[in-house]
Amino acid sequence: MNEIINNLLSIKQKLDEFESERRKTELYNSNRFNPFQFMRTDEIGLSKILAFLLDPKEIHGQGDLFLNSFLKFIGKHNFLAYNSTKVSVEKPTRENRRHDIFIEGFLDNKRRWIVSIENKLRFASDQEEQLKDYRIDIERYKGADYCLIYLPVFKHNPSESSISESEWEELINHQNAILLSAEDLIKWLDNTLIVAPAVRQFCYDFKKFLKEELMGNTERANDLVNYLLEKENNEALYSALNILDSYEQLYENLAGTLVNQLQERFEKNYKALNNYGWKCNFNGYATEKEAGIFLDQENIYWGVGIEFSERNFRNGYYGIYCHKEKYGELHKLLQDIFDEEEIKADFKSSKWWAMWKWLEGNLLNWDAEVLSKIPSGELADQIFELWKPLLDVITENLDKIKELEIKKL
């Protein structure tokens, strides 16, 4: 055991050396800088970036270069016959949904084909019958061939709630649907011979953003993997693999420690909610999707929490969860009592959450740097500061909430 710990300490030392070397060269190559950190890169922002590249009329000046290379990449060579195109973001459907990216190809003034891209690059959950409705909407455009693209960060089929497995397979078999990922976007751009240097640099930065921000393939991680794979580092590799064998237990224990720390802070600061029956708990498995940390009552599904839409604490959001269909009155009351603009700013509402927003900065994805702050209680302090404004308002309105007489399910 001591040998493994010593090897892990040597890995930490090597990571520090990599970081030191990167900082030395930063003056010349700005290796950590990416202009995308200043851009809107939520779901709509990323849709606009992709639509910009795929629109031949846009000011990138590359004409149909990106669109044609994309159509070839997805195997839609028959879509290359067009005189004009129309590219839309958030295209409304007749059922009051919106296609994230909607591309129409026209030949001889007739709509010949449609590509609809459902962008899940920010890990948004599938909505009820979402892709099914998109298919129905597209098929109303008579005489047009179509391709429905599902685009998560990492490849996985849409959920059964969005479209049945048999219907999705039917679309795939008839070449009316395709599954892409962030890695596929990188491959597409790698295979596109961009002429303008400025646009080429933009795409380089975009690919770097996809790799590092969304996929988690940071330069630091790549340096470590390459180091471990060198022949003379067999002992370090052995130690790292031993830790990987235990990583699920490590994640679970870290989550348990964090819950206990948050419970201590909650009991100290919110006695009324504590007496109401709330306590801190962890829901799900730390290494699986949709795990979360919540303050609530057992079997009464509303409270304050943090949830992650991807495994290993990735793509987190927080707020007040409350199922609109199960607790309609409470859902409305929660939205009514949170009328202070500084609290409501940037929060959204959904069927499952009365108020929610993405975690910001390094809290969006809990990597080693974030998780290492659990033993000291630093991460618990950060989370509790996010929750406090929400807990304060709920406490002030607890009597109104109690009047609804919410029952356990």
C-alpha positions as CSV (number, residue, x, y, z in Angstrom):
1,M,0.0,0.0,0.0
2,N,2.8,2.4,0.9
3,E,4.4,1.7,-2.5
4,I,1.2,2.6,-4.3
5,I,0.9,5.8,-2.4
6,N,4.5,6.7,-3.1
7,N,3.9,6.1,-6.8
8,L,0.8,8.2,-6.8
9,L,2.8,11.0,-5.1
10,S,5.4,10.7,-7.9
11,I,2.5,11.0,-10.5
12,K,1.4,14.2,-8.7
13,Q,5.0,15.5,-8.8
14,K,5.1,14.8,-12.6
15,L,1.8,16.6,-13.1
16,D,3.2,19.6,-11.3
17,E,6.2,19.5,-13.6
18,F,4.0,19.4,-16.7
19,E,2.1,22.4,-15.4
20,S,5.3,24.3,-14.7
21,E,6.5,23.6,-18.3
22,R,3.3,24.7,-19.8
23,R,3.4,28.0,-17.9
24,K,6.9,28.6,-19.1
25,T,5.8,28.4,-22.7
26,E,2.5,30.3,-22.2
27,L,4.1,33.6,-23.1
28,Y,4.7,32.3,-26.6
29,N,1.8,29.9,-27.3
30,S,-1.0,30.9,-24.9
31,N,-1.8,27.2,-24.5
32,R,-4.6,27.7,-22.0
33,F,-6.3,30.6,-23.8
34,N,-9.4,29.9,-25.9
35,P,-11.7,32.8,-27.1
36,F,-14.7,30.5,-26.6
37,Q,-14.5,31.2,-22.9
38,F,-15.9,34.6,-23.7
39,M,-18.6,33.4,-26.1
40,R,-22.1,32.1,-25.4
41,T,-21.6,28.3,-25.3
42,D,-24.9,27.1,-23.8
43,E,-27.1,24.9,-25.9
44,I,-28.4,27.8,-28.0
45,G,-25.0,29.4,-28.3
46,L,-23.5,26.1,-29.6
47,S,-26.4,25.7,-32.1
48,K,-25.7,29.2,-33.4
49,I,-22.0,28.3,-33.9
50,L,-22.8,25.2,-35.8
51,A,-25.5,26.9,-37.9
52,F,-23.0,29.7,-38.7
53,L,-20.6,27.2,-40.1
54,L,-23.2,25.2,-42.0
55,D,-24.8,28.3,-43.7
56,P,-23.2,29.0,-47.1
57,K,-24.5,32.6,-46.9
58,E,-22.7,33.4,-43.6
59,I,-19.8,35.8,-43.4
60,H,-17.2,33.1,-42.9
61,G,-16.7,33.4,-46.6
62,Q,-16.2,29.7,-47.2
63,G,-19.5,29.4,-49.1
64,D,-20.8,25.8,-49.1
65,L,-17.5,24.3,-48.1
66,F,-18.7,23.4,-44.5
67,L,-22.2,22.3,-45.5
68,N,-20.9,20.1,-48.4
69,S,-18.2,18.5,-46.2
70,F,-20.8,17.9,-43.5
71,L,-23.3,16.2,-45.9
72,K,-20.5,14.0,-47.2
73,F,-19.5,13.2,-43.6
74,I,-22.9,12.0,-42.7
75,G,-23.3,10.0,-45.9
76,K,-25.9,12.3,-47.5
77,H,-24.3,12.7,-50.9
78,N,-27.7,12.9,-52.5
79,F,-28.3,16.1,-50.6
80,L,-25.5,17.8,-52.5
81,A,-27.9,18.6,-55.3
82,Y,-29.3,22.0,-54.3
83,N,-29.4,25.6,-55.7
84,S,-30.0,27.3,-52.4
85,T,-30.4,26.6,-48.6
86,K,-32.1,28.0,-45.6
87,V,-30.5,27.5,-42.1
88,S,-32.5,28.2,-39.0
89,V,-31.9,28.1,-35.3
90,E,-34.8,27.3,-32.9
91,K,-37.1,26.5,-35.8
92,P,-40.7,26.3,-34.4
93,T,-42.8,23.2,-35.0
94,R,-46.6,23.0,-35.2
95,E,-46.6,21.4,-31.8
96,N,-44.8,24.4,-30.2
97,R,-41.4,22.6,-30.0
98,R,-38.2,23.9,-31.7
99,H,-35.7,22.2,-33.9
100,D,-32.3,23.3,-32.6
101,I,-30.8,23.5,-36.1
102,F,-33.0,23.2,-39.2
103,I,-31.4,23.1,-42.7
104,E,-33.5,23.1,-45.9
105,G,-32.1,22.4,-49.3
106,F,-33.9,23.7,-52.4
107,L,-33.5,22.7,-56.1
108,D,-35.5,24.5,-58.8
109,N,-37.4,26.4,-56.1
110,K,-38.6,23.1,-54.5
111,R,-37.6,21.9,-51.1
112,R,-35.7,18.7,-51.7
113,W,-34.2,17.8,-48.3
114,I,-34.2,18.7,-44.6
115,V,-31.6,18.1,-41.9
116,S,-32.7,18.6,-38.3
117,I,-30.0,18.6,-35.6
118,E,-31.1,17.9,-32.0
119,N,-28.2,19.5,-30.0
120,K,-27.5,17.8,-26.7
121,L,-23.9,19.1,-26.4
122,R,-24.8,20.6,-23.0
123,F,-26.2,17.3,-21.7
124,A,-29.8,18.5,-21.7
125,S,-32.3,15.8,-20.9
126,D,-34.6,14.3,-23.5
127,Q,-38.1,15.7,-23.4
128,E,-41.2,13.6,-23.6
129,E,-41.7,12.4,-27.2
130,Q,-39.3,15.1,-28.4
131,L,-37.7,13.3,-31.4
132,K,-40.9,11.6,-32.2
133,D,-42.6,15.0,-32.6
134,Y,-39.6,16.3,-34.7
135,R,-40.1,13.3,-37.0
136,I,-43.8,14.0,-37.4
137,D,-43.1,17.7,-38.0
138,I,-40.5,17.0,-40.7
139,E,-42.7,14.5,-42.5
140,R,-45.3,17.2,-43.0
141,Y,-42.9,18.8,-45.5
142,K,-44.2,16.7,-48.5
143,G,-41.7,15.6,-51.1
144,A,-38.6,16.3,-49.0
145,D,-36.1,13.6,-48.0
146,Y,-34.8,14.2,-44.5
147,C,-32.2,13.3,-41.9
148,L,-32.8,13.7,-38.1
149,I,-29.5,14.0,-36.2
150,Y,-29.1,13.3,-32.5
151,L,-26.0,15.1,-31.1
152,P,-24.9,14.3,-27.5
153,V,-21.4,14.8,-26.3
154,F,-20.7,11.1,-26.1
155,K,-22.5,8.7,-28.3
156,H,-25.7,7.2,-26.9
157,N,-29.1,6.6,-28.3
158,P,-32.0,8.9,-27.4
159,S,-34.1,7.8,-24.5
160,E,-37.3,5.8,-24.9
161,S,-39.2,8.8,-23.5
162,S,-38.1,10.8,-26.6
163,I,-38.6,8.2,-29.2
164,S,-39.2,4.4,-29.0
165,E,-36.2,2.2,-29.7
166,S,-38.0,0.5,-32.6
167,E,-38.9,3.8,-34.2
168,W,-35.4,5.1,-33.8
169,E,-33.9,1.9,-35.4
170,E,-36.5,2.2,-38.2
171,L,-35.2,5.8,-38.9
172,I,-31.6,4.6,-38.8
173,N,-32.3,1.7,-41.2
174,H,-34.0,3.9,-43.7
175,Q,-31.1,6.5,-43.4
176,N,-33.5,9.1,-42.0
177,A,-31.6,9.4,-38.8
178,I,-28.0,9.4,-37.6
179,L,-26.2,9.5,-34.2
180,L,-23.3,11.9,-33.9
181,S,-21.1,13.1,-31.0
182,A,-18.7,15.9,-30.2
183,E,-15.9,13.6,-31.5
184,D,-17.6,13.3,-34.8
185,L,-17.8,17.1,-35.1
186,I,-14.1,17.2,-34.5
187,K,-13.5,14.6,-37.3
188,W,-15.8,16.5,-39.6
189,L,-13.8,19.8,-39.1
190,D,-10.5,17.9,-39.4
191,N,-11.6,16.7,-42.8
192,T,-12.7,20.1,-44.0
193,L,-10.1,21.9,-46.0
194,I,-10.7,25.5,-44.8
195,V,-9.2,28.2,-46.9
196,A,-9.3,31.4,-44.8
197,P,-6.7,31.4,-42.0
198,A,-9.0,33.3,-39.7
199,V,-11.8,30.8,-40.1
200,R,-9.3,27.9,-39.8
201,Q,-8.1,29.4,-36.4
202,F,-11.8,29.7,-35.3
203,C,-12.4,26.1,-36.0
204,Y,-9.2,25.1,-34.3
205,D,-10.4,26.9,-31.1
206,F,-13.8,25.4,-31.5
207,K,-12.3,21.9,-31.7
208,K,-10.2,22.6,-28.7
209,F,-13.3,23.8,-26.8
210,L,-15.1,20.5,-27.7
211,K,-12.2,18.4,-26.6
212,E,-11.4,20.1,-23.3
213,E,-14.7,21.8,-22.1
214,L,-17.2,19.2,-23.2
215,M,-15.3,15.9,-23.6
216,G,-12.8,16.5,-20.7
217,N,-9.7,15.7,-22.8
218,T,-7.5,18.3,-21.3
219,E,-3.8,18.8,-22.2
220,R,-3.0,17.9,-18.6
221,A,-4.9,14.6,-18.9
222,N,-3.2,13.7,-22.2
223,D,0.2,14.5,-20.7
224,L,-0.5,12.1,-17.8
225,V,-1.7,9.3,-20.1
226,N,1.3,9.6,-22.3
227,Y,3.6,9.6,-19.2
228,L,2.0,6.5,-17.8
229,L,2.3,4.6,-21.1
230,E,6.1,5.0,-21.2
231,K,7.9,1.7,-20.5
232,E,10.0,3.0,-17.6
233,N,6.8,4.1,-15.7
234,N,5.3,0.6,-15.2
235,E,5.1,1.0,-11.5
236,A,3.3,4.3,-11.8
237,L,0.9,2.8,-14.3
238,Y,0.3,-0.2,-12.0
239,S,-0.6,2.2,-9.1
240,A,-2.9,4.3,-11.3
241,L,-4.7,1.2,-12.5
242,N,-5.1,0.0,-8.9
243,I,-6.8,3.2,-8.1
244,L,-9.1,2.9,-11.1
245,D,-10.2,-0.5,-9.8
246,S,-11.4,1.3,-6.7
247,Y,-12.7,4.5,-8.2
248,E,-16.4,3.8,-7.8
249,Q,-15.9,3.2,-4.1
250,L,-13.8,6.3,-3.9
251,Y,-16.5,8.4,-5.6
252,E,-19.2,7.0,-3.3
253,N,-17.2,7.7,-0.2
254,L,-16.4,11.3,-1.4
255,A,-20.1,11.8,-2.0
256,G,-21.0,10.5,1.4
257,T,-18.5,12.8,3.1
258,L,-19.9,15.8,1.2
259,V,-23.5,14.9,2.2
260,N,-22.5,14.8,5.9
261,Q,-20.7,18.1,5.6
262,L,-23.7,19.8,4.0
263,Q,-26.0,18.2,6.6
264,E,-24.0,19.8,9.4
265,R,-24.2,23.2,7.7
266,F,-27.9,22.8,7.1
267,E,-28.7,21.8,10.7
268,K,-26.8,24.7,12.1
269,N,-28.4,27.4,9.8
270,Y,-31.9,26.2,9.0
271,K,-33.6,24.8,12.1
272,A,-37.1,25.5,10.8
273,L,-36.5,23.4,7.6
274,N,-34.7,20.8,9.7
275,N,-37.8,20.5,11.9
276,Y,-40.0,20.4,8.8
277,G,-38.2,17.1,8.1
278,W,-35.6,18.0,5.5
279,K,-32.2,16.4,5.5
280,C,-29.3,16.1,3.1
281,N,-29.1,13.0,1.0
282,F,-27.4,11.6,-2.1
283,N,-29.6,10.1,-4.8
284,G,-28.3,7.6,-7.4
285,Y,-24.8,6.3,-7.9
286,A,-21.9,8.8,-8.2
287,T,-20.6,7.2,-11.4
288,E,-23.9,7.1,-13.1
289,K,-26.0,9.8,-14.9
290,E,-28.6,11.9,-13.0
291,A,-27.0,11.4,-9.6
292,G,-27.6,14.3,-7.3
293,I,-27.4,15.8,-3.8
294,F,-30.6,17.1,-2.3
295,L,-32.1,18.7,0.8
296,D,-35.7,17.3,1.1
297,Q,-38.0,15.0,2.9
298,E,-38.1,11.3,2.3
299,N,-40.7,10.4,-0.3
300,I,-41.8,14.0,-0.8
301,Y,-40.2,14.9,-4.1
302,W,-39.4,18.6,-3.8
303,G,-36.5,20.4,-2.4
304,V,-33.2,22.1,-3.1
305,G,-30.5,20.2,-4.9
306,I,-27.7,19.7,-7.4
307,E,-28.0,17.1,-10.1
308,F,-25.6,15.9,-12.9
309,S,-26.9,14.9,-16.3
310,E,-23.7,12.9,-17.0
311,R,-21.8,10.3,-15.1
312,N,-18.9,11.1,-12.7
313,F,-20.3,14.4,-11.6
314,R,-20.3,16.1,-15.1
315,N,-22.6,18.8,-16.4
316,G,-24.2,19.9,-13.1
317,Y,-27.1,22.2,-12.5
318,Y,-28.9,23.3,-9.3
319,G,-32.1,24.9,-8.0
320,I,-35.5,23.9,-6.6
321,Y,-36.8,20.6,-8.0
322,C,-40.6,20.1,-7.9
323,H,-42.6,17.9,-10.4
324,K,-45.1,20.2,-12.0
325,E,-47.7,17.4,-12.7
326,K,-47.4,15.9,-9.2
327,Y,-47.3,19.1,-7.2
328,G,-48.9,21.7,-9.5
329,E,-49.9,24.2,-6.7
330,L,-46.5,24.0,-5.1
331,H,-44.7,24.4,-8.4
332,K,-46.7,27.6,-9.0
333,L,-46.2,28.9,-5.5
334,L,-42.4,28.4,-5.7
335,Q,-42.3,30.5,-8.9
336,D,-44.4,33.2,-7.3
337,I,-42.4,33.5,-4.1
338,F,-39.1,33.8,-5.9
339,D,-39.9,37.2,-7.3
340,E,-36.5,38.9,-6.5
341,E,-34.8,39.6,-9.8
342,E,-31.3,39.0,-8.5
343,I,-32.3,35.4,-7.5
344,K,-34.4,34.6,-10.5
345,A,-31.8,35.8,-13.0
346,D,-30.6,33.1,-15.3
347,F,-32.9,30.5,-13.7
348,K,-35.1,28.4,-15.9
349,S,-38.2,26.3,-15.3
350,S,-39.2,22.8,-16.4
351,K,-41.6,20.1,-15.6
352,W,-39.2,18.7,-13.0
353,W,-37.7,21.8,-11.7
354,A,-39.5,25.0,-10.5
355,M,-36.2,26.8,-10.9
356,W,-32.8,25.5,-12.2
357,K,-29.6,26.9,-13.7
358,W,-26.3,25.4,-14.8
359,L,-23.4,25.4,-12.3
360,E,-20.7,27.9,-13.4
361,G,-17.0,27.7,-13.8
362,N,-15.2,24.6,-12.5
363,L,-18.3,23.5,-10.6
364,L,-20.0,22.5,-13.9
365,N,-17.8,19.4,-14.1
366,W,-16.3,18.0,-10.9
367,D,-12.8,17.0,-11.9
368,A,-9.9,16.0,-9.6
369,E,-9.3,19.6,-8.7
370,V,-12.9,20.1,-7.5
371,L,-13.3,16.7,-5.8
372,S,-10.0,17.1,-3.9
373,K,-11.7,20.0,-2.0
374,I,-14.2,17.7,-0.3
375,P,-12.1,16.4,2.7
376,S,-11.3,20.0,3.7
377,G,-15.0,21.1,3.5
378,E,-14.2,23.7,0.9
379,L,-16.5,22.3,-1.7
380,A,-19.4,22.0,0.9
381,D,-18.9,25.7,1.6
382,Q,-19.2,26.6,-2.1
383,I,-22.4,24.5,-2.6
384,F,-24.0,25.8,0.6
385,E,-23.4,29.4,-0.6
386,L,-25.3,28.6,-3.8
387,W,-28.2,27.0,-1.8
388,K,-28.5,29.7,0.9
389,P,-30.5,32.3,-1.1
390,L,-33.0,29.6,-2.1
391,L,-33.2,28.2,1.4
392,D,-33.7,31.7,2.8
393,V,-36.8,32.4,0.6
394,I,-38.2,28.9,1.3
395,T,-37.8,29.5,5.1
396,E,-39.5,32.9,4.9
397,N,-42.5,31.3,3.1
398,L,-42.6,28.0,4.9
399,D,-46.0,28.7,6.4
400,K,-47.5,29.2,3.0
401,I,-45.9,26.0,1.8
402,K,-47.3,24.1,4.8
403,E,-50.8,25.2,4.0
404,L,-50.7,23.1,0.8
405,E,-50.5,20.0,3.0
406,I,-48.1,18.2,0.7
407,K,-48.5,14.4,1.0
408,K,-45.9,11.7,0.8
409,L,-46.0,9.7,-2.5
